[in-house]
Amino acid sequence: MRTGKELREAYVEFGSEADTYDRNYRLDAGRYPDHVYRLRIFEDLLTKIKPTTVLDAGCGSGVPLVTFLKAGYDAYGFDRSPEMVEETQKRVKNSGFEETRVFHGDLDTFERPIAKPFDVACGLGAVYYTPNTVTTLRHIATHVKDDGDLIFSLRNELFSLCSQNEYSADYLLRNIFSIANTSGKLRDDVLAFFAERYPKMNVAKLFENVDERAIKSHLHNPVTVQQDLLTPSGLRLEGLYYYHFHALPPIFEHTHQSEFYDLSAQCEDPNDWRGVVMASCFVVHAKKI
């Protein structure tokens, strides 16, 4: 579980990028456009659900919120970062909507700005930064109507099986090869075997998960998301959708970036079963029960 200090570092870090964060939603931003593919999944799901009211929980700098408003949804959004709230209010106002649709709030404690619960609550990249994902989902669900929908993205733990780096070693040793049940020379030999293949692995202390900004976050297993997250939160799984595919191990993004991006973009199919291990992120569509 992440500490309060680490959580503060996360929203402060993102807040410092408030005036440039919208570039993550451009195809020509010089980075892999995973945010673009993620937003498309949310748009497709909302088109299918046909809600009236939509909440963007952890709205960032407001590109998705404005997208939802322009699509005709009665949408509201909030963020913990004051800088993000300010940036989103400007974006919303400049797009011809009321800036009062944007408010400051924490994912675990926010209060609903309208009388009735929302038809749908969305979380496009926020819930896995909170201290406890189940706690967060439970609170968000209290602001969604009965039989309403929650759509949120998670980081894919099973991607570790394809990343061919210290993530792979960490996952295999913790979850597959039972290192916790070994001792003595066998344990030493197993760790030496992995250390030879994954030189960056710290055999004394398996590393803590971080994203590209070195901010800690949770990873989740798409195969067990119902039992791990949804059932404890009073939710039922409706569908899983994968994005941010990696056509090759991530190291090649740094050595052959253009080709890596082109090949990965060709793989972006939210319904491709290979996303279970090839995609670093996935979207969960759940129903409140």
N, C-alpha and C positions, 0 to 999 in steps of 0.2 A: 504493500500500500504506500502511496506517495504521501509525503508530509505536506503540511500547510505551506511551508517555505517553498517547496518545489512547485506547488500549485501557483503561488504568487509569481514565481519566476516565469511560469508559462504564460500567464496573461499579460504580464509586463512586457515580455519579449514580443508577443504578437501585437500589443498596443503600440510598441515602438515602430511597427511597420504599417500602421493604419493608413497612412497617406499613399502607400505604394502597394498595398496588399491586393488591390483589384487586378494587378498584372497577372496574378495567378490564374485568372479566368480568361486569359488571352492565349490563342494558339501560337502567337509569335513572340512570346515573352522570353525565349532563350532558355526555358526550363521545360521539363516534361509536363504537358497540360493535364495532369491528373484531376485538378479541380474542375476542368471543363467536362471531363467524362463523368465525374461524380454528379455535377449539377444536371447533366442530361438524364441520369437515372432518376433523380428526384423529380424532374419535370415530367418524365414519362409516367411515373407512379402517381403523381398528382392528377395528371390527365385521366388516368384510369379510375382513380378514387372519386374524382369530381367533388371535392369539398367546397364549402363556402368560406370557413375561417381556417387560417393557417398560422401557426406559430413557428418562427425561426429561432430556435434556442441556441444561443451562441452565434449571433448573426455576423460577426466579424465586421468587415468594412461595407457590407450591405449589398454586394452584387446579387446573391441569391434572393434576398428579400425584395429588391427592386424587380427582379425577374418574375417573382411570384405576383407582385402587385400588377405588373404590366400584363400578366396572363389573366387578370381579372379576379384573383383571390382577395378576400378581405384579410390581409396579412399583417402581422405584427412581428417585431423582432427585438431581442435584447442581447446584451453582452456584458461581461464583467469588466471589460477594459473601458475606461472613460474615453480614451482616444478612439477606440472602435465605435463607440456609441456616437460620438461627435461626428466622425466621418460618415457613418451610416445615415445620420439625420440629414447631413448636407446632401448626400446622394439621393435620399428619398425626396427631399424638398426640391432638388434640381430636376427630379423626374416627374414633378407635378403632384406629389402625394404629401399628406400631412406628416410632418416630422414627429408628431406626437405618437406615431405608430412605433417609434423606437424608444426603448427605455433601458435603464441600467438594471442589471440583476445578475444573480449568481445561479448557476444551473441547479444547485441543491436547495435554494431557498426563495427563488423568485416568486412574486405574486402575480396572478393573472390580471391583465389590464382591462379586460371586458367581463361582463356579468356571466355569460354562459361559457362553459368549457369549449375548447377548440375542437373542430372536426379532426384536424391533423396537427401533430407537432413534428417538426423536422430538426435534426441535428446534423449539420454537414461536416463536422470535423472537430467536435468539442467534447463529447461525452467521455472519450477515452483519456482525457486529461484530468478528470475529476478524481478525487481520492478513492471513490468506490462506485463502480459503474451501476451496480444494482440500486444503490441508494439514489443515484441520479435519475435512473429510469423510473423508479417508483414516484419520485417527486414530479417529474415531467408528466407522468401518466395521470396524476391527480388533476391536471389542468386539461385533460382530454376527455371528451364525452364517452359514455359507455358505448362499446362497439366502435369507438373511434380508432384512429391509426397513428402509430409512431413510425417515423422513418429516420434512421440514423446510420451513420457510417462508423466502422470500426477498423482497427488495424489487424491484419490477418496473421495470426500466430503460425499457421501452417506454411506461409511463404518462406519461413526459415528453412524448410526442407529443400527449397530450390536456390536459396541465396548463395550457397557455397562460400560462407564466411563464418565469422565467429557466432552469428545468429544460429547457423546450422549446428555448430558444435554445442552451443548452449541448449538448443531444443532437443537434440538427440541424446545428450547426456542426462538431461532432466526428465525426459518423457519417454524415451524409447529404450535406451540401453541400460537402465537401472543402475547408474553409477552410485546411487545412494546405498545400494545393497552390496557394494563391493568394498574390500578393504585390503590392506597389506600390499604385496607385490602385484596382485591382480589389478587393484585400483591404480597403482603407479603406472603399470604397463598400459592400461586403458587410456589414462590421461596423456601419457607420452605418445600414444598412437594418434590421438586427436591433436595434440600440440604440434606434431610433425606436419599434419595436414592443414592446420589452421593456426599459423604462427602468431596471430594477434590475440588468440585466446589466452586469458589469464587462468591458468589451471588452479591457482590457489583460491580464486574467487570468481565464479562465473559472472560475466558482466551484467550490468543493469540495462534494461531496454531504453534506448533513446531514439528520437527522431532526428531528421537532418539538422535541426537547430540545437541538438544536444539537450533537448527537453525530455524528461522522462514521461512515459505514457504507458497505458495498458495495451497488451496484445490479447486477442480473443480468437478462439477456435471456432470457425464457422460450423463445423460438424456438431459441436456440443453447445451452440449458442442458446438453444431452447432450454436445456436443463441448467446451464450455467447462469444465464441472464434473464431470459424471458419468463420462465415459470415463477421464479422468485419475485418478479416484478408485476405479476398478474397480466402477462401478455402471451399471445399466441403467434407463432411464426407464420407469416404469409408468404415470404419469399426472400431469397438471398441473391444479391447482384454484385458481381465482381468488377473492380476497376483498378487502374494502375498496374497493368500487366508488365511483366519483365520478360522479354523474349530471350534474354541471356542473363547470366548472373550479373548482379549490380556493378561489379568491378568494371565491366565493359562500358558502362555509362561514362566512366571517367577517361577511358582510353580510346573509345570509338563512339563519341556521343551522338553524332548525327545519324549514323547507321543504327545505333541502339534505339534511338527515339523512333526512327522510321519503322523498324521491325516491331517494336513494342506497340506502336499505334495500330499496326495491322492486326494485332491480337486482341484489341479492345472490343470484347463482346461480353456484356454483363452476364449472359447466360451460358457461356462456355464453361464446361465442367473443369477444364484445366485451371480456371481461376482459383480453384480451391488451393492450389499450391503456387501458381504462376503470378497471381495478383497480390500485391502487398496490402490491399484494402478491400473492404466489401461493404455493401449497404444492406441493412436489415429492414424489411418491412414487417411490422408486427401489428396485431390487432389487440385492443384492450378488451379483456374478458371479465 
